[in-house]
Amino acid sequence: MLGQFQNFVENNGGWSLLWNDDGRAKSEEACQFLMQGIVLHWCRVSNIDLSREVNIGRGPVDFKVSQGYEYRALLELKLAKNTKFWNGLEKQLPKYQEAEGVKLGYFIVVLQTEKDFARLVEIRERVRAVNQVTGYTIKHIVINALHSPPSASKN
């Protein structure tokens, strides 16, 4: 499901929907809506429930997905430039997992500028540390939404 979103943004022009006509990057909420639009029909066909902004008592998690009670995951999407980027990984997502009793979480990182790549230097280590401390499983996925990526024919 997340691979479908990643492929659309990176390889099928979806990145262009995350930018305004004047060249300014769109908001985190726009990224969330785009992701929802891309994966919602896939979820329905696969009998997976996708809910956005579910308030589980500790604040709203970006997405909750489930196929029955046993197979559940929480998804937290952050723009790499977000000033609370690491808080999303180290505080928000684990707290939502604890409140909901969900072992699996996905931290979805959207890159919109070259500067955003600096966040990735630490991501594996910080994900591993959070998993070790909390006992939950958090996986990360990186979505490259840079403006006007180079054409494959020009490489």
TORDOVEX-139045 format. One record per residue (C-alpha): chain; x negated, y, z. Coordinates in pm, 1 decimal. Example, Ala and Ser with C-alpha at 12.3 -4.5 7.8 and 13.67 -1.06 7.14 Angstrom:
residues 2
<zado ch="A" px="-1230.0" py="-450.0" pz="780.0"/>
<zado ch="A" px="-1367.0" py="-106.0" pz="714.0"/>
//
This chain:
residues 155
<zado ch="A" px="0.0" py="0.0" pz="0.0"/>
<zado ch="A" px="-270.3" py="248.0" pz="97.4"/>
<zado ch="A" px="-476.4" py="129.1" pz="-197.4"/>
<zado ch="A" px="-189.6" py="232.6" pz="-426.6"/>
<zado ch="A" px="-194.8" py="582.3" pz="-278.2"/>
<zado ch="A" px="-572.6" py="604.7" pz="-301.1"/>
<zado ch="A" px="-573.2" py="489.0" pz="-663.9"/>
<zado ch="A" px="-299.9" py="735.8" pz="-760.9"/>
<zado ch="A" px="-481.6" py="1031.8" pz="-604.4"/>
<zado ch="A" px="-830.5" py="941.0" pz="-721.7"/>
<zado ch="A" px="-768.7" py="783.8" pz="-1063.1"/>
<zado ch="A" px="-425.9" py="887.0" pz="-1188.8"/>
<zado ch="A" px="-426.6" py="1264.7" pz="-1140.9"/>
<zado ch="A" px="-255.0" py="1263.4" pz="-802.3"/>
<zado ch="A" px="-527.3" py="1494.4" pz="-670.3"/>
<zado ch="A" px="-370.2" py="1775.2" pz="-878.4"/>
<zado ch="A" px="-54.7" py="1758.4" pz="-665.8"/>
<zado ch="A" px="-262.6" py="1845.7" pz="-358.5"/>
<zado ch="A" px="-374.2" py="2179.9" pz="-501.5"/>
<zado ch="A" px="-185.2" py="2505.5" pz="-563.1"/>
<zado ch="A" px="-199.6" py="2676.5" pz="-903.0"/>
<zado ch="A" px="-431.1" py="2943.2" pz="-757.2"/>
<zado ch="A" px="-690.2" py="2677.4" pz="-661.4"/>
<zado ch="A" px="-612.0" py="2665.8" pz="-289.3"/>
<zado ch="A" px="-577.7" py="2322.8" pz="-130.9"/>
<zado ch="A" px="-231.8" py="2223.0" pz="-13.3"/>
<zado ch="A" px="-149.9" py="2135.0" pz="346.4"/>
<zado ch="A" px="-176.0" py="1810.9" pz="538.2"/>
<zado ch="A" px="202.4" py="1789.5" pz="527.0"/>
<zado ch="A" px="191.0" py="1799.6" pz="144.8"/>
<zado ch="A" px="-51.7" py="1505.0" pz="154.3"/>
<zado ch="A" px="185.8" py="1315.7" pz="383.3"/>
<zado ch="A" px="482.6" py="1378.1" pz="154.3"/>
<zado ch="A" px="282.5" py="1269.5" pz="-149.4"/>
<zado ch="A" px="175.7" py="950.5" pz="25.3"/>
<zado ch="A" px="533.8" py="880.2" pz="127.7"/>
<zado ch="A" px="654.0" py="933.2" pz="-229.0"/>
<zado ch="A" px="392.0" py="699.4" pz="-372.0"/>
<zado ch="A" px="433.8" py="411.2" pz="-124.8"/>
<zado ch="A" px="804.2" py="427.2" pz="-34.7"/>
<zado ch="A" px="932.8" py="226.1" pz="-330.5"/>
<zado ch="A" px="648.8" py="-25.5" pz="-296.3"/>
<zado ch="A" px="749.6" py="-67.3" pz="68.5"/>
<zado ch="A" px="1114.9" py="-123.5" pz="-19.8"/>
<zado ch="A" px="1029.7" py="-389.5" pz="-277.0"/>
<zado ch="A" px="798.2" py="-556.1" pz="-23.1"/>
<zado ch="A" px="1059.1" py="-542.2" pz="257.4"/>
<zado ch="A" px="845.1" py="-304.4" pz="463.3"/>
<zado ch="A" px="1001.0" py="-27.3" pz="669.0"/>
<zado ch="A" px="818.9" py="306.0" pz="639.3"/>
<zado ch="A" px="916.5" py="583.7" pz="879.5"/>
<zado ch="A" px="761.7" py="931.9" pz="881.1"/>
<zado ch="A" px="696.4" py="1148.7" pz="1187.5"/>
<zado ch="A" px="827.6" py="895.7" pz="1436.7"/>
<zado ch="A" px="821.4" py="1043.6" pz="1786.8"/>
<zado ch="A" px="724.9" py="754.6" pz="2009.7"/>
<zado ch="A" px="724.7" py="949.0" pz="2334.5"/>
<zado ch="A" px="368.6" py="1082.1" pz="2307.2"/>
<zado ch="A" px="432.7" py="1297.9" pz="2002.1"/>
<zado ch="A" px="500.8" py="1215.5" pz="1639.3"/>
<zado ch="A" px="277.8" py="967.4" pz="1460.9"/>
<zado ch="A" px="254.3" py="1044.6" pz="1088.4"/>
<zado ch="A" px="388.6" py="705.7" pz="976.0"/>
<zado ch="A" px="502.2" py="382.1" pz="1128.1"/>
<zado ch="A" px="524.2" py="75.5" pz="903.8"/>
<zado ch="A" px="669.7" py="-259.4" pz="997.0"/>
<zado ch="A" px="788.5" py="-585.4" pz="856.3"/>
<zado ch="A" px="988.1" py="-705.8" pz="1152.7"/>
<zado ch="A" px="851.9" py="-657.2" pz="1501.9"/>
<zado ch="A" px="540.6" py="-872.0" pz="1476.4"/>
<zado ch="A" px="385.1" py="-695.0" pz="1178.0"/>
<zado ch="A" px="356.8" py="-326.0" pz="1265.4"/>
<zado ch="A" px="100.0" py="-54.0" pz="1207.1"/>
<zado ch="A" px="69.2" py="317.5" pz="1271.9"/>
<zado ch="A" px="-80.4" py="554.4" pz="1014.6"/>
<zado ch="A" px="-239.4" py="889.2" pz="1098.0"/>
<zado ch="A" px="-334.0" py="1109.5" pz="800.6"/>
<zado ch="A" px="-578.1" py="1397.6" pz="846.2"/>
<zado ch="A" px="-740.3" py="1640.0" pz="609.5"/>
<zado ch="A" px="-1115.4" py="1621.0" pz="669.7"/>
<zado ch="A" px="-1120.6" py="1999.2" pz="718.7"/>
<zado ch="A" px="-864.0" py="1981.7" pz="1003.2"/>
<zado ch="A" px="-1009.4" py="2136.8" pz="1319.0"/>
<zado ch="A" px="-856.5" py="1848.0" pz="1517.4"/>
<zado ch="A" px="-990.2" py="1582.6" pz="1282.6"/>
<zado ch="A" px="-1177.3" py="1374.6" pz="1542.3"/>
<zado ch="A" px="-893.2" py="1419.0" pz="1790.9"/>
<zado ch="A" px="-667.5" py="1236.6" pz="1542.1"/>
<zado ch="A" px="-896.0" py="935.7" pz="1548.0"/>
<zado ch="A" px="-1013.7" py="934.0" pz="1907.3"/>
<zado ch="A" px="-708.1" py="1056.3" pz="2096.8"/>
<zado ch="A" px="-386.1" py="1071.5" pz="1893.3"/>
<zado ch="A" px="-386.0" py="738.4" pz="1711.3"/>
<zado ch="A" px="-497.6" py="526.7" pz="2011.2"/>
<zado ch="A" px="-242.8" py="700.5" pz="2236.3"/>
<zado ch="A" px="34.7" py="634.4" pz="1984.3"/>
<zado ch="A" px="-77.2" py="271.2" pz="1961.2"/>
<zado ch="A" px="-68.2" py="239.1" pz="2338.0"/>
<zado ch="A" px="276.7" py="399.7" pz="2366.6"/>
<zado ch="A" px="422.5" py="179.8" pz="2092.8"/>
<zado ch="A" px="231.2" py="-139.7" pz="2175.5"/>
<zado ch="A" px="93.3" py="-156.1" pz="1820.6"/>
<zado ch="A" px="-251.3" py="-311.2" pz="1781.3"/>
<zado ch="A" px="-321.8" py="-197.7" pz="1423.2"/>
<zado ch="A" px="-373.4" py="161.9" pz="1317.1"/>
<zado ch="A" px="-499.7" py="331.0" pz="1002.8"/>
<zado ch="A" px="-682.0" py="662.8" pz="1003.7"/>
<zado ch="A" px="-638.1" py="810.5" pz="656.3"/>
<zado ch="A" px="-888.9" py="1080.7" pz="566.4"/>
<zado ch="A" px="-821.4" py="1315.4" pz="273.5"/>
<zado ch="A" px="-1122.4" py="1498.3" pz="129.3"/>
<zado ch="A" px="-1056.1" py="1817.8" pz="-65.5"/>
<zado ch="A" px="-1400.5" py="1983.7" pz="-77.4"/>
<zado ch="A" px="-1763.1" py="1876.2" pz="-104.1"/>
<zado ch="A" px="-1811.5" py="2005.1" pz="251.3"/>
<zado ch="A" px="-1554.0" py="1750.0" pz="372.6"/>
<zado ch="A" px="-1794.3" py="1465.9" pz="293.4"/>
<zado ch="A" px="-2001.5" py="1566.3" pz="599.0"/>
<zado ch="A" px="-1723.5" py="1421.0" pz="819.3"/>
<zado ch="A" px="-1790.1" py="1077.9" pz="673.4"/>
<zado ch="A" px="-2141.6" py="1051.3" pz="813.6"/>
<zado ch="A" px="-2006.9" py="959.2" pz="1156.6"/>
<zado ch="A" px="-1677.6" py="793.3" pz="1070.6"/>
<zado ch="A" px="-1779.7" py="426.7" pz="1082.6"/>
<zado ch="A" px="-1957.3" py="466.4" pz="1414.4"/>
<zado ch="A" px="-1674.3" py="664.4" pz="1571.3"/>
<zado ch="A" px="-1409.2" py="417.1" pz="1450.3"/>
<zado ch="A" px="-1616.5" py="131.0" pz="1592.0"/>
<zado ch="A" px="-1654.8" py="314.4" pz="1925.3"/>
<zado ch="A" px="-1279.2" py="382.5" pz="1953.3"/>
<zado ch="A" px="-1199.0" py="20.0" pz="1874.6"/>
<zado ch="A" px="-1448.1" py="-99.5" pz="2133.9"/>
<zado ch="A" px="-1319.5" py="132.0" pz="2407.7"/>
<zado ch="A" px="-947.9" py="82.9" pz="2341.8"/>
<zado ch="A" px="-932.0" py="-279.6" pz="2229.4"/>
<zado ch="A" px="-710.8" py="-173.3" pz="1936.9"/>
<zado ch="A" px="-794.3" py="-216.1" pz="1572.2"/>
<zado ch="A" px="-824.3" py="108.3" pz="1381.3"/>
<zado ch="A" px="-931.4" py="99.5" pz="1018.8"/>
<zado ch="A" px="-1013.8" py="403.0" pz="812.0"/>
<zado ch="A" px="-950.4" py="479.1" pz="448.0"/>
<zado ch="A" px="-1095.6" py="775.6" pz="260.8"/>
<zado ch="A" px="-902.3" py="947.7" pz="-18.9"/>
<zado ch="A" px="-1106.6" py="1167.0" pz="-253.2"/>
<zado ch="A" px="-876.6" py="1451.7" pz="-359.6"/>
<zado ch="A" px="-1143.1" py="1690.5" pz="-487.1"/>
<zado ch="A" px="-1016.9" py="1948.5" pz="-735.8"/>
<zado ch="A" px="-1086.5" py="1857.2" pz="-1099.9"/>
<zado ch="A" px="-1297.0" py="1542.5" pz="-1061.2"/>
<zado ch="A" px="-1531.3" py="1481.2" pz="-1355.5"/>
<zado ch="A" px="-1396.2" py="1282.1" pz="-1647.2"/>
<zado ch="A" px="-1524.3" py="925.7" pz="-1685.1"/>
<zado ch="A" px="-1605.2" py="1008.5" pz="-2049.2"/>
<zado ch="A" px="-1849.5" py="1278.1" pz="-1933.3"/>
<zado ch="A" px="-2048.3" py="1050.0" pz="-1701.6"/>
//
